[in-house]
Amino acid sequence: MSFTGRNVYNLPQERINGSVKKNIELPNNLATGIYILQIEIGDKTESLKLILSR
């Protein structure tokens, strides 16, 4: 999700032994800036701030 609230990537995740591991390939034309990585599994949500620079 961009800092302005626009969803830029969405993919269902599956939990393996209580962990989620996923490599994310972002589009080359994705603007540099601040993004929020939000992971939702069941009724739990984790959010992390990411800074994309090139």
Buried (B, 14 or more C-beta within 10 A) or exposed (E): BBEEEEEEEEEEEEEEEEEEEEEEEEEEEEEEEEBEEEEEEEEEEEEEEEEEEE
